[in-house]
């Protein structure tokens, strides 16, 4: 999820929305660093197009979480493979985000935006019609590639198409609002679509709709982009291909190694875990060496060397690692263990989305009065409290109870789980905490940054968010899978005996589950323990983020939003103005 885009919301009275935006013909050409003109382009149409695309990209980061149990059943994916349904998108999106922004500068932002949408729409079609697990995972990765091209171009196109001042400020505010709405809508829309089983009398598989819905939106937006958006001038600096390859491949290798450690046939000492882990570390070290030496690096190291920005990036990395577990494990828990229907499962997460909004609005006011380290320190501790609450799920997962409820066609959670006491308060607590974190971390990510680096600085924060989510899910799913595997080994004999004593063939496939009775019961008896262990580890990561912010963040409220003048001196740049929005 692109939390960084939430930052500008409510920070300035200039972002107040109006009922309409002026057309470019009335406002004059859209000033931009590239000098591109937006004369003749309708700002209303441009804003609608950019906002809809941003909504689609943000929504897609969470829309599939509710569909995971149904995907696992239909395509026979293991729990380790299911992790990649989320990780493949986050990893390619985050790993290529900075490169996507750089390609937008080189090829033209509108062109890159259009190419990204075509790739995203095509990948959505491939995923929606996938018949094998590898096809779906490939499609999710390809979606991330398209998003990495379209997302940075979408934000940059606001600068290209909208004149500096109120029109651009309003556009930035609406763009940020789409990110917040997308985060809230993803789980709801995903639950609604997953629960659909027929359209106009035709039988459909609901989870496929969570992917297919993107195709018409992406293709229509790609067709409208050349008509509704102005193109930017091109930056002719050479592309840092070695940096792009080593950085992306290094992150992929690390995440793959972490995920392999959780496989039933893997483990921390498995050759693939060790080889890919070491390869990932080596490639990332090589990436840093390359970035230090090339003339036009993909990631100028001065951006992360600054104490304020480096602290913000490090804390967001840990927070993102922890946050991804909430969506992934809870989305499956409320369906596969408690027995919620897909739409109700999506609706169950509404307190998180609403409390994020409350926290964001509160943080927008607090950053002008209080130290950033105390605001973010408190926010991450609140989020850690929510994760700890998830780790205390008390579900009767004894083999006898699981067998009885499975035979009755019910979830194992049953009478011992109550939404209002076991899930609702901790969702609200975590959402409020993360809302307090997003705005300060966005501001500190661009603190005192050079004008020419502002776009890269914002991209780095989004990259850290996505990559942190991929790393975190790889790590925490490994923690969970170790508990699941250990639990299954301990009770498999007891479960088989109980089923046979009930006159049920343990190898009988459960109707609607796509698994044998034995596998279904084993999963129900072990998943809760694995998920709660992952939540406990996630709470530790969130506390680590709090420690980093409180210990190393020293920026004062009056210093926030500063952007350095260009190296030649002169008046403050447009970047300085928009940074305060």
Backbone torsions as a table, in degrees:
resi	resn	phi	psi	omega
1	UNK	NA	140.5	-175.8
2	UNK	-89.6	74.5	-175.7
3	UNK	-65.5	-27.7	-176.5
4	UNK	-59.7	-29.4	-178.8
5	UNK	-69.6	-14.3	179.0
6	UNK	-75.4	-20.0	-170.4
7	UNK	-56.3	-47.5	-173.6
8	UNK	-66.8	-15.8	-172.9
9	UNK	-63.5	131.2	173.1
10	UNK	71.3	12.4	-175.4
11	UNK	-88.8	-11.8	-177.5
12	UNK	-149.2	143.9	177.3
13	UNK	-63.8	-16.6	179.8
14	UNK	-71.0	-13.9	-179.1
15	UNK	-87.9	5.7	179.4
16	UNK	-58.6	132.5	-176.7
17	UNK	-76.4	149.2	172.4
18	UNK	-120.2	169.0	-177.1
19	UNK	-71.9	-20.7	-178.1
20	UNK	-151.2	158.6	174.1
21	UNK	-112.1	143.8	179.3
22	UNK	-71.1	151.7	173.7
23	UNK	-73.9	159.4	-179.4
24	UNK	-61.6	-32.2	-179.1
25	UNK	-63.0	-31.4	179.6
26	UNK	-86.2	-29.8	-174.2
27	UNK	-93.7	-12.5	-174.3
28	UNK	92.1	172.1	-178.8
29	UNK	-62.1	148.0	178.4
30	UNK	-78.0	114.1	177.6
31	UNK	-72.3	138.7	179.1
32	UNK	-150.8	159.1	178.3
33	UNK	-56.9	-27.7	-178.3
34	UNK	-83.8	-12.7	-176.7
35	UNK	79.8	8.8	179.8
36	UNK	-66.6	144.1	179.4
37	UNK	-105.8	139.8	177.9
38	UNK	-107.7	20.4	-178.5
39	UNK	-56.6	133.9	178.8
40	UNK	85.2	-6.0	-179.8
41	UNK	-93.1	131.9	177.4
42	UNK	-75.3	120.3	179.5
43	UNK	-67.6	-31.3	177.9
44	UNK	-62.7	-47.9	-179.6
45	UNK	-65.2	-41.4	179.5
46	UNK	-60.9	-43.1	-178.4
47	UNK	-67.6	-40.7	177.7
48	UNK	-59.9	-46.6	-177.3
49	UNK	-63.9	-48.6	-178.9
50	UNK	-63.5	-41.3	-177.7
51	UNK	-67.0	-41.4	179.6
52	UNK	-64.0	-41.9	179.1
53	UNK	-64.7	-43.7	178.5
54	UNK	-61.3	-41.4	177.5
55	UNK	-59.7	-44.0	-179.3
56	UNK	-63.3	-44.1	-176.5
57	UNK	-68.0	-41.3	179.6
58	UNK	-70.6	-42.1	179.9
59	UNK	-59.5	-36.6	-174.8
60	UNK	-69.6	-16.8	178.7
61	UNK	-70.1	-24.0	-177.6
62	UNK	-121.0	-12.2	-171.5
63	UNK	-63.5	-27.6	-176.2
64	UNK	-87.5	-8.0	-175.8
65	UNK	-60.9	-40.5	179.6
66	UNK	-70.8	-26.4	-177.0
67	UNK	-79.5	-11.1	-171.5
68	UNK	-55.0	-47.8	-179.9
69	UNK	-60.1	-34.5	-178.1
70	UNK	-75.4	-35.1	174.8
71	UNK	-64.5	-44.8	-179.9
72	UNK	-59.3	-40.3	-179.0
73	UNK	-69.0	-47.4	-173.2
74	UNK	-73.3	-35.3	-176.7
75	UNK	-106.3	6.2	176.7
76	UNK	55.1	51.4	178.6
77	UNK	-91.4	137.7	174.3
78	UNK	-72.7	167.7	179.2
79	UNK	-62.8	-35.9	177.9
80	UNK	-67.1	-43.3	179.3
81	UNK	-66.7	-33.8	-179.5
82	UNK	-63.3	-31.2	177.4
83	UNK	-55.9	-36.6	-176.9
84	UNK	-71.3	-16.5	174.4
85	UNK	-58.4	-37.7	178.3
86	UNK	-91.4	-44.3	-174.2
87	UNK	-65.1	-39.2	-177.4
88	UNK	-58.6	-40.9	178.9
89	UNK	-70.0	-48.7	-177.3
90	UNK	-63.7	-38.3	-175.6
91	UNK	-70.1	-47.5	-179.9
92	UNK	-71.5	-37.3	177.2
93	UNK	-61.2	-55.2	-178.1
94	UNK	-68.2	-40.7	-176.6
95	UNK	-67.0	-26.5	-176.3
96	UNK	-109.7	4.2	-174.0
97	UNK	-63.1	-47.2	179.7
98	UNK	-65.7	-41.4	176.9
99	UNK	-61.5	-39.9	178.3
100	UNK	-61.4	-41.7	176.7
101	UNK	-63.9	-38.7	178.8
102	UNK	-66.8	-40.5	177.4
103	UNK	-64.4	-34.0	176.3
104	UNK	-62.1	-39.1	177.0
105	UNK	-66.5	-36.6	-175.9
106	UNK	-79.3	-46.3	-172.6
107	UNK	-93.2	-14.6	-172.2
108	UNK	107.6	132.6	-173.5
109	UNK	-68.2	-39.9	-179.9
110	UNK	-65.8	-41.5	179.7
111	UNK	-63.6	-45.2	179.2
112	UNK	-64.6	-40.6	176.3
113	UNK	-56.8	-46.4	-178.6
114	UNK	-66.5	-44.8	178.7
115	UNK	-60.5	-43.5	179.1
116	UNK	-60.4	-40.8	179.7
117	UNK	-66.7	-38.8	178.5
118	UNK	-64.8	-43.6	177.8
119	UNK	-62.8	-44.0	-178.9
120	UNK	-62.8	-45.2	179.8
121	UNK	-65.1	-41.0	178.3
122	UNK	-63.9	-43.8	178.8
123	UNK	-62.8	-36.4	178.5
124	UNK	-64.3	-39.3	175.8
125	UNK	-63.9	-45.4	179.9
126	UNK	-60.1	-44.1	179.9
127	UNK	-67.2	-39.2	-178.8
128	UNK	-65.6	-27.5	-179.6
129	UNK	-107.8	14.2	-178.9
130	UNK	-63.9	137.5	177.8
131	UNK	-111.7	-8.7	178.6
132	UNK	-130.6	155.0	-179.4
133	UNK	-59.4	-42.3	-177.2
134	UNK	-65.0	-31.7	178.2
135	UNK	-66.2	-41.0	179.9
136	UNK	-67.2	-44.0	-179.0
137	UNK	-66.2	-37.8	175.3
138	UNK	-61.7	-43.7	-179.7
139	UNK	-63.6	-39.8	178.5
140	UNK	-64.7	-39.6	176.0
141	UNK	-64.2	-40.6	179.2
142	UNK	-67.0	-34.5	173.4
143	UNK	-58.3	-42.1	178.8
144	UNK	-62.0	-37.4	176.9
145	UNK	-62.0	-47.1	178.8
146	UNK	-61.8	-41.6	179.3
147	UNK	-65.0	-36.5	-179.8
148	UNK	-66.6	-26.7	175.8
149	UNK	-83.4	-42.2	-173.4
150	UNK	-77.6	-38.2	-171.5
151	UNK	-65.8	-53.1	179.0
152	UNK	-65.1	-31.4	177.6
153	UNK	-67.3	-36.3	179.6
154	UNK	-61.0	-46.4	179.4
155	UNK	-65.8	-42.3	-179.4
156	UNK	-66.5	-31.4	-179.8
157	UNK	-66.6	-22.2	174.0
158	UNK	-63.9	-42.5	177.3
159	UNK	-65.3	-39.0	-178.7
160	UNK	-68.0	-39.2	-170.1
161	UNK	-98.6	-21.0	-173.9
162	UNK	-111.6	130.9	177.9
163	UNK	-62.5	149.2	177.5
164	UNK	-61.8	149.0	-178.9
165	UNK	108.3	-153.6	-175.5
166	UNK	-53.3	-43.6	-179.6
167	UNK	-58.7	-44.5	-178.9
168	UNK	-70.4	-38.4	179.7
169	UNK	-63.2	-41.5	177.9
170	UNK	-64.5	-41.5	179.4
171	UNK	-63.1	-41.3	178.4
172	UNK	-62.8	-40.3	179.8
173	UNK	-65.1	-42.7	178.8
174	UNK	-67.0	-39.9	177.3
175	UNK	-58.4	-45.7	178.7
176	UNK	-64.0	-38.0	178.5
177	UNK	-62.4	-36.1	177.5
178	UNK	-62.1	-34.8	178.1
179	UNK	-64.7	-43.0	178.5
180	UNK	-66.5	-42.3	179.0
181	UNK	-64.6	-40.6	179.5
182	UNK	-61.3	-40.8	178.4
183	UNK	-62.6	-38.2	-179.4
184	UNK	-74.5	-35.7	-174.1
185	UNK	-81.2	-26.1	-172.2
186	UNK	-52.8	-51.7	-178.0
187	UNK	-69.8	-36.8	179.2
188	UNK	-66.3	-49.0	-180.0
189	UNK	-65.1	-39.9	178.2
190	UNK	-61.1	-42.2	178.1
191	UNK	-66.1	-40.9	179.6
192	UNK	-64.1	-47.9	-178.5
193	UNK	-66.3	-40.8	-179.1
194	UNK	-62.1	-31.6	-178.4
195	UNK	-79.6	-8.3	-179.9
196	UNK	-76.5	130.6	178.5
197	UNK	-119.2	-5.9	176.2
198	UNK	-156.6	147.8	176.3
199	UNK	-133.2	119.8	-178.5
200	UNK	52.0	40.4	177.1
201	UNK	83.4	-4.7	179.2
202	UNK	-96.0	134.5	179.7
203	UNK	-72.4	132.6	178.9
204	UNK	-133.0	159.8	174.3
205	UNK	-100.6	113.1	-169.4
206	UNK	-56.3	-41.8	-175.2
207	UNK	-63.9	-26.8	178.9
208	UNK	-66.4	-29.2	179.5
209	UNK	-66.4	-27.3	178.5
210	UNK	-64.4	-22.3	176.1
211	UNK	-96.1	-44.8	-175.3
212	UNK	-64.9	-27.0	-178.3
213	UNK	-61.5	-25.3	-178.6
214	UNK	-75.5	-26.6	-172.2
215	UNK	-61.1	-55.2	-179.8
216	UNK	-63.0	-36.2	178.8
217	UNK	-63.3	-46.6	-179.0
218	UNK	-63.8	-44.6	-177.3
219	UNK	-69.4	-41.5	178.3
220	UNK	-64.4	-42.5	178.2
221	UNK	-62.3	-38.6	178.6
222	UNK	-64.6	-36.3	178.4
223	UNK	-70.5	-35.2	-177.2
224	UNK	-81.4	-24.1	-174.6
225	UNK	-54.9	-48.1	179.9
226	UNK	-63.6	-23.2	-178.6
227	UNK	-89.5	-32.4	-171.6
228	UNK	-105.5	-10.3	-175.7
229	UNK	-123.7	143.0	174.2
230	UNK	-85.0	148.8	179.0
231	UNK	-87.0	153.6	177.0
232	UNK	-98.1	161.6	173.1
233	UNK	-71.6	159.0	-175.9
234	UNK	-97.7	142.8	174.2
235	UNK	-95.0	122.8	-172.3
236	UNK	-91.1	5.0	178.0
237	UNK	-61.5	143.0	-177.1
238	UNK	-66.1	151.9	-179.9
239	UNK	-82.6	137.0	178.7
240	UNK	-83.3	77.9	-177.6
241	UNK	-66.6	-45.4	178.3
242	UNK	-58.0	-40.0	178.4
243	UNK	-65.3	-41.6	179.5
244	UNK	-63.2	-43.0	-178.0
245	UNK	-68.0	-48.9	-176.6
246	UNK	-67.7	-39.6	-179.9
247	UNK	-65.7	-47.8	-177.9
248	UNK	-67.9	-46.8	-179.5
249	UNK	-65.5	-34.7	178.3
250	UNK	-63.9	-44.1	178.9
251	UNK	-67.3	-39.0	178.1
252	UNK	-62.1	-44.7	-178.7
253	UNK	-62.6	-41.5	179.6
254	UNK	-63.5	-46.3	-179.2
255	UNK	-65.5	-40.2	178.7
256	UNK	-62.9	-42.4	178.3
257	UNK	-61.2	-42.5	178.2
258	UNK	-63.2	-42.7	-179.5
259	UNK	-67.5	-39.3	179.6
260	UNK	-62.8	-31.2	179.5
261	UNK	-63.0	-23.0	-179.5
262	UNK	-94.4	-6.3	178.8
263	UNK	-63.9	150.1	177.0
264	UNK	-61.7	-32.5	179.2
265	UNK	-98.2	11.5	-179.4
266	UNK	-111.2	-131.4	-177.6
267	UNK	128.1	166.8	-177.4
268	UNK	-65.3	-23.5	-179.7
269	UNK	-100.0	4.1	178.8
270	UNK	-64.6	139.5	-178.4
271	UNK	-53.6	-41.1	-179.1
272	UNK	-67.0	-36.8	177.2
273	UNK	-60.7	-47.0	-178.0
274	UNK	-68.6	-47.0	-176.5
275	UNK	-62.7	-49.5	-178.2
276	UNK	-69.7	-33.6	176.7
277	UNK	-63.2	-47.9	179.0
278	UNK	-66.6	-39.4	178.3
279	UNK	-62.4	-42.2	179.1
280	UNK	-62.0	-44.7	178.7
281	UNK	-62.3	-44.4	-179.1
282	UNK	-62.0	-42.8	-178.9
283	UNK	-67.6	-37.0	179.1
284	UNK	-69.2	-38.8	174.7
285	UNK	-61.8	-43.6	178.2
286	UNK	-62.6	-38.4	177.0
287	UNK	-58.7	-45.5	-179.8
288	UNK	-64.3	-38.2	177.4
289	UNK	-63.8	-44.4	179.8
290	UNK	-62.2	-45.1	-177.9
291	UNK	-63.7	-28.1	179.4
292	UNK	-74.7	-26.3	-171.0
293	UNK	-103.5	-27.9	-175.5
294	UNK	-76.0	154.5	-176.4
295	UNK	-71.9	-37.9	-179.2
296	UNK	-123.5	78.5	-175.8
297	UNK	-69.9	151.3	174.4
298	UNK	-64.2	-39.4	178.7
299	UNK	-127.7	97.0	175.7
300	UNK	-58.9	122.0	-173.3
301	UNK	-65.5	-19.2	178.0
302	UNK	-61.4	-23.1	-179.1
303	UNK	-67.6	-40.9	-176.5
304	UNK	-93.9	-11.7	179.4
305	UNK	-76.3	-26.1	177.8
306	UNK	-60.0	133.7	-174.4
307	UNK	-59.7	-46.1	-177.6
308	UNK	-64.3	-50.1	-178.3
309	UNK	-67.2	-42.0	179.8
310	UNK	-61.1	-39.9	177.2
311	UNK	-63.8	-43.0	179.3
312	UNK	-61.9	-44.1	-179.8
313	UNK	-64.7	-42.3	-178.7
314	UNK	-64.7	-44.7	-179.7
315	UNK	-65.2	-40.7	178.8
316	UNK	-66.5	-32.2	176.2
317	UNK	-60.0	-49.3	-179.8
318	UNK	-66.4	-41.3	-179.3
319	UNK	-64.6	-40.3	179.3
320	UNK	-68.0	-37.5	176.2
321	UNK	-58.6	-39.8	-178.5
322	UNK	-75.8	-39.2	-171.5
323	UNK	-68.0	-35.5	-177.3
324	UNK	-59.1	-31.8	-177.9
325	UNK	-64.8	-30.4	-178.1
326	UNK	-61.5	-47.1	-179.8
327	UNK	-69.3	-46.7	-172.4
328	UNK	-64.8	-52.6	-175.2
329	UNK	-77.6	-40.9	-179.6
330	UNK	-68.0	-35.1	178.2
331	UNK	-59.8	-37.1	177.8
332	UNK	-81.1	-37.7	-176.6
333	UNK	-59.6	-47.9	-174.6
334	UNK	-69.2	-19.6	178.3
335	UNK	-97.1	-52.4	-171.5
336	UNK	-81.2	-24.1	-178.7
337	UNK	-105.2	-49.4	-177.4
338	UNK	-82.2	-32.5	177.0
339	UNK	99.1	19.9	177.2
340	UNK	-66.5	145.6	169.4
341	UNK	-72.9	157.4	-174.6
342	UNK	-53.3	-47.3	-177.5
343	UNK	-65.1	-42.1	177.6
344	UNK	-63.3	-33.7	177.1
345	UNK	-64.5	-42.8	177.0
346	UNK	-65.1	-41.4	179.2
347	UNK	-63.8	-29.6	-177.9
348	UNK	-62.1	-24.3	-177.0
349	UNK	-89.7	0.5	-178.4
350	UNK	-57.1	-38.3	177.7
351	UNK	-57.8	-34.4	177.9
352	UNK	-64.0	-49.6	-177.5
353	UNK	-61.9	-43.2	-178.7
354	UNK	-67.4	-40.6	-179.1
355	UNK	-71.8	-27.0	172.4
356	UNK	-61.0	-44.1	179.0
357	UNK	-61.4	-43.9	179.1
358	UNK	-61.9	-45.8	179.8
359	UNK	-63.7	-37.7	179.4
360	UNK	-65.0	-45.0	178.8
361	UNK	-63.5	-42.5	179.0
362	UNK	-63.6	-43.6	-179.0
363	UNK	-63.7	-33.9	179.3
364	UNK	-60.5	-31.4	177.8
365	UNK	-86.2	-35.6	-174.9
366	UNK	-71.3	-31.0	-174.7
367	UNK	-64.8	-21.7	179.1
368	UNK	-82.3	-9.7	-173.3
369	UNK	-121.1	-29.4	-172.7
370	UNK	-124.4	160.1	-179.4
371	UNK	-64.3	138.1	-179.7
372	UNK	-59.3	-39.6	-174.5
373	UNK	-65.2	-31.7	179.5
374	UNK	-79.0	-34.1	177.6
375	UNK	-65.5	-50.8	-178.4
376	UNK	-71.5	-33.1	177.0
377	UNK	-62.9	-42.6	177.9
378	UNK	-67.7	-41.0	-179.4
379	UNK	-62.2	-44.8	-180.0
380	UNK	-68.1	-32.5	176.4
381	UNK	-68.6	-38.7	175.6
382	UNK	-61.9	-43.2	178.8
383	UNK	-63.9	-38.6	177.1
384	UNK	-62.9	-37.5	176.8
385	UNK	-62.3	-39.2	176.5
386	UNK	-63.4	-44.1	178.8
387	UNK	-64.2	-39.1	176.7
388	UNK	-62.4	-38.2	177.6
389	UNK	-60.8	-39.8	177.0
390	UNK	-63.9	-31.7	-177.6
391	UNK	-72.7	-8.4	-178.2
392	UNK	-101.0	16.4	177.4
393	UNK	-51.6	129.7	178.7
394	UNK	-113.7	87.4	178.9
395	UNK	-113.6	130.6	179.1
396	UNK	-69.8	99.0	-177.4
397	UNK	-108.3	29.2	176.0
398	UNK	-66.4	147.0	-178.9
399	UNK	-55.3	-42.4	-178.0
400	UNK	-62.7	-43.9	179.9
401	UNK	-65.4	-42.7	-179.9
402	UNK	-62.8	-42.5	178.8
403	UNK	-61.6	-46.6	-177.5
404	UNK	-61.3	-46.0	-177.4
405	UNK	-72.6	-34.4	177.2
406	UNK	-65.9	-41.7	177.7
407	UNK	-62.7	-29.0	179.1
408	UNK	-86.6	-0.9	179.7
409	UNK	75.5	27.3	-177.4
410	UNK	-117.4	160.6	174.5
411	UNK	-72.7	154.9	-176.6
412	UNK	-72.8	-19.2	-177.7
413	UNK	-60.7	-49.7	171.8
414	UNK	52.8	-138.6	-171.3
415	UNK	-71.6	-17.5	-173.9
416	UNK	-85.2	-4.7	179.3
417	UNK	-111.7	127.8	177.1
418	UNK	-125.7	121.7	-174.7
419	UNK	-58.5	-45.5	-173.9
420	UNK	-66.7	-23.2	-179.9
421	UNK	-109.9	-28.3	-174.2
422	UNK	-96.4	-22.0	-175.9
423	UNK	-126.8	-49.4	-173.8
424	UNK	-51.9	-54.4	-174.7
425	UNK	-64.2	-32.1	-177.3
426	UNK	-79.8	-30.2	171.4
427	UNK	-63.9	-45.4	179.9
428	UNK	-64.4	-40.8	-179.7
429	UNK	-64.4	-45.3	-179.8
430	UNK	-67.5	-40.5	178.8
431	UNK	-62.5	-43.2	178.3
432	UNK	-62.0	-43.5	179.8
433	UNK	-62.3	-45.8	-179.4
434	UNK	-68.7	-33.0	175.3
435	UNK	-61.0	-36.6	177.3
436	UNK	-70.2	-19.1	-175.9
437	UNK	-89.8	-39.2	-168.8
438	UNK	-59.9	-49.5	-176.3
439	UNK	-64.2	-51.8	179.5
440	UNK	-59.6	-39.0	-179.0
441	UNK	-69.7	-32.6	175.8
442	UNK	-66.4	-44.2	179.9
443	UNK	-64.7	-42.2	-179.4
444	UNK	-72.5	-21.9	178.4
445	UNK	-69.1	-25.1	178.6
446	UNK	-113.0	15.3	-177.9
447	UNK	-64.1	127.9	173.1
448	UNK	54.0	34.8	-176.4
449	UNK	-92.5	147.9	176.2
450	UNK	-61.8	146.6	-178.4
451	UNK	-58.7	-39.4	-177.8
452	UNK	-72.7	-11.6	-179.8
453	UNK	-103.1	-0.3	-172.0
454	UNK	-62.0	-43.0	179.5
455	UNK	-62.3	-42.1	179.0
456	UNK	-66.1	-39.7	-179.9
457	UNK	-60.2	-43.9	177.4
458	UNK	-65.8	-38.4	179.2
459	UNK	-65.3	-36.2	179.9
460	UNK	-62.4	-41.5	179.7
461	UNK	-63.8	-42.9	177.0
462	UNK	-65.3	-37.6	177.7
463	UNK	-63.0	-46.2	179.0
464	UNK	-59.7	-39.6	179.7
465	UNK	-62.6	-47.9	-178.3
466	UNK	-69.0	-46.8	-178.8
467	UNK	-66.5	-38.7	175.8
468	UNK	-59.2	-41.3	176.9
469	UNK	-62.2	-41.6	179.4
470	UNK	-66.4	-46.2	177.7
471	UNK	-61.2	-46.2	-177.1
472	UNK	-62.2	-42.9	-180.0
473	UNK	-66.9	-38.1	176.1
474	UNK	-61.7	-44.6	-178.8
475	UNK	-69.4	-49.4	-174.5
476	UNK	-72.9	-31.2	174.8
477	UNK	-68.3	-32.1	175.3
478	UNK	-65.1	-44.2	175.9
479	UNK	-58.1	-47.3	-179.2
480	UNK	-62.9	-44.9	-176.1
481	UNK	-65.4	-33.0	176.2
482	UNK	-63.0	-41.9	177.4
483	UNK	-67.6	-41.0	179.4
484	UNK	-61.6	-46.6	-178.6
485	UNK	-65.4	-42.2	179.3
486	UNK	-64.0	-41.7	-179.1
487	UNK	-65.6	-42.0	-179.7
488	UNK	-62.8	-43.2	179.6
489	UNK	-61.5	-33.9	-175.3
490	UNK	-75.5	-29.5	-171.9
491	UNK	-114.1	-0.8	-173.4
492	UNK	-58.3	-41.1	179.7
493	UNK	-66.1	-41.9	-179.6
494	UNK	-64.7	-42.4	-179.7
495	UNK	-64.7	-44.7	179.6
496	UNK	-60.0	-42.1	179.4
497	UNK	-64.2	-41.8	179.5
498	UNK	-64.3	-40.6	179.2
499	UNK	-65.4	-45.0	-179.7
500	UNK	-65.0	-36.7	178.4
501	UNK	-66.2	-25.2	178.0
502	UNK	-87.2	2.8	179.8
503	UNK	77.7	23.1	-178.1
504	UNK	-112.7	133.2	176.8
505	UNK	-72.2	117.4	-178.9
506	UNK	-59.2	-24.6	-177.9
507	UNK	-93.8	7.3	177.0
508	UNK	-72.2	135.3	178.9
509	UNK	-75.9	129.1	-179.8
510	UNK	-75.7	125.2	179.0
511	UNK	-56.5	129.7	178.2
512	UNK	81.7	-9.3	-178.1
513	UNK	-103.1	-25.9	-179.9
514	UNK	71.5	13.6	179.8
515	UNK	-131.2	160.3	173.9
516	UNK	-70.8	160.8	178.2
517	UNK	-58.1	-41.0	-179.0
518	UNK	-62.5	-47.4	-178.9
519	UNK	-64.3	-38.4	-179.9
520	UNK	-62.4	-47.0	-179.2
521	UNK	-68.0	-40.7	179.1
522	UNK	-60.7	-41.1	179.4
523	UNK	-63.5	-43.9	-178.4
524	UNK	-64.8	-32.7	-178.4
525	UNK	-81.6	-15.7	-174.0
526	UNK	-114.5	-26.8	-174.1
527	UNK	-63.2	-42.3	-178.4
528	UNK	-58.7	-44.1	180.0
529	UNK	-64.7	-41.1	178.5
530	UNK	-65.8	-42.7	-179.2
531	UNK	-65.6	-42.6	-179.6
532	UNK	-66.1	-33.4	175.0
533	UNK	-65.2	-40.2	178.2
534	UNK	-65.4	-39.6	178.3
535	UNK	-64.0	-38.8	178.5
536	UNK	-63.9	-42.8	177.1
537	UNK	-64.5	-38.3	178.6
538	UNK	-64.6	-38.5	176.5
539	UNK	-60.9	-38.5	176.4
540	UNK	-63.0	-40.7	177.5
541	UNK	-64.1	-38.2	179.8
542	UNK	-68.6	-36.9	175.3
543	UNK	-64.8	-37.7	177.0
544	UNK	-62.0	-40.4	176.2
545	UNK	-60.9	-39.7	178.7
546	UNK	-64.2	-43.0	179.8
547	UNK	-62.2	-42.1	179.8
548	UNK	-60.5	-47.0	-177.9
549	UNK	-66.5	-45.8	-177.5
550	UNK	-67.8	-34.8	-175.1
551	UNK	-80.3	-34.2	-168.9
552	UNK	-118.5	-16.7	-178.8
553	UNK	-80.5	124.8	-177.2
554	UNK	-126.9	-1.2	-176.9
555	UNK	-65.4	143.9	-179.2
556	UNK	-99.8	156.2	-177.5
557	UNK	-53.2	-39.2	-177.0
558	UNK	-67.0	-19.0	-177.2
559	UNK	-89.7	-11.7	-173.3
560	UNK	-66.5	148.3	175.6
561	UNK	80.9	3.5	179.9
562	UNK	-74.5	136.9	174.8
563	UNK	-126.9	129.3	-177.5
564	UNK	-62.9	147.4	171.6
565	UNK	-65.0	158.0	177.3
566	UNK	-62.3	156.9	-169.7
567	UNK	-61.0	-20.7	179.1
568	UNK	-81.6	1.3	-178.4
569	UNK	83.0	-157.5	178.7
570	UNK	95.3	-167.2	-176.8
571	UNK	-73.6	158.3	176.0
572	UNK	-57.3	144.4	-175.8
573	UNK	-83.9	169.3	175.0
574	UNK	-58.8	-33.4	-179.2
575	UNK	-59.9	-36.0	179.2
576	UNK	-65.5	-36.7	179.9
577	UNK	-68.5	-47.6	-176.2
578	UNK	-71.6	-22.8	178.6
579	UNK	-64.6	-27.1	-178.9
580	UNK	-85.5	-6.1	-178.4
581	UNK	-71.9	NA	NA
